[in-house]
Amino acid sequence: MAGHTVVGYDIDADRTAVLATGRSPIDDLADDDLAAMLATGRYEPTSDPARLAGFEVALVAVPTPLHDGRPDLSAVLGAARTLSGHLRCGATVVLESTVAPGTTAGEFRCALEESGLAADRGEFFVGFSPERIDPGNPDWHFGNTPKLVSGVNRASADAVEAFYATICETVVRCASTGTAEMAKLLENTYRHVNIALVNELGRHANELGISIWDVIAAARTKPYGYQAFYPGPGVGGHCLPIDPAYLSDRIERTLGRPFDFVDLAMRVNDAQPGYVTERVMRLLNEHRQPVNGARVLVLGLAYKADSGDIRETPTTRIIDGLRRLGAVVSVCDPRVQQLSARLADLFSDVKTVSPHEVVDAAGEANLTLLVTDHRDFPYERIAARARLVLDARNRFARAAHVHAL
């Protein structure tokens, strides 16, 4: 749409080969849209670093995982060093990966300056613009979501802002790269700590014989001063389980003190898959069924509804916990491509249930556990056949055999 010529570089040759055939590996980009991009001749997926030569703008969106609980910047710095070999005067490099405050102006810029060029001399421009994508959201997408931009100096900020103005409806300039980096961490930490609040409150409410879902429904009638967050089986994806750790780690390393609030939220959310497993065991026990040998049907492997993304999904930990207790586990997820292959890699003894088999599978299971509430699931038909349901998303209609988390 904007008329740019784009080279999509990735070190994964298999992925770029799939992209070159017009097959999209992600939910938010349809095969038809990818094919249309390829047909313009202005988009080329490649794993050949030589194709980076002569770039004017480079956007770095690589994984920033945790390693032994600490931020791992190896992919970010590796990408910067790869680009440094092709950097030329006047080029702009923007980091989109989530990082701790100070990374863009620090380690990332230093790696780029191994080229011999210097950002402070205006020989190239470098900035940070955090990714804001909500997979499966039909209303907010890349183009209409306000885009934060920043630069290590004024010239860099000008260059970064000018570029994103060509592809985004709203561009919001931040005071510094550190501001933009911390804003991204705040966005996800805000969600993380509020989810932790309702997760822990939900456990206590259940013990008190109160539905946390009814509590939230009542509280959300207040028209000011309250925003509803909901409990679930645990947090997943590439943001919530990881981003708060980047903020906590930087504060601890730089200021020499812990970020207690975030650390507590991480502990609460990290324990949630174990709580779900415990609830399954208790529910089966209440119905005179030991978990050892029980058939449990798990609905959803992806970490969020209407997405096929399984990164950091809490479902795998729930499945593992159930298997360790002796349950016979099967899984259905209509959104995860090649579900059988994914499960085989993770658990050799977990059966895959296809979408057209899910109703019958619910009837055969001792307990059906909803982890990911995809729209694709026929909830009424599943509930009609299921013997016992534990609903971690409050998606099923209330019934005597349906129990909410």
Buried (B, 14 or more C-beta within 10 A) or exposed (E): EEEEEBBBBEEEEEBBEBBBEBEBEEBBEEEEEBEEBBEEEEBBBBBEEEBBEEBEBBBBBBEBBBEEEEBBBEBBBBBBEBBBEBBEEEBBBBBBBBBBBBBBBBBBBEBBBEBEBEBEEBBBBBBBBBBBBBBBEEEEEEEEBEBBBBBBBEBBBBBBBBBBBEEBEEBBBBEBBBBBBBBBBEBBBEBBBBBBBBBBBBBEBBEEEEBBBEBBEEEEEEEEEEEEBBBBBBBBBBBBBBBBBBBBBBBEEEEEEEBEEBBBBBEBBBBBBBBBBBBBBEBBEEEEBEBEEBBBBBBBBBBBBBBBBBBBBBBBBBBBBBBEBEBBBBBBBBBBEEBEEBBEEBBEEBBBBEBEEBBEBBBBBBBBBBBBBBEBBBBEBBBEBBBBBBBBBBBBEEEEEBBBB
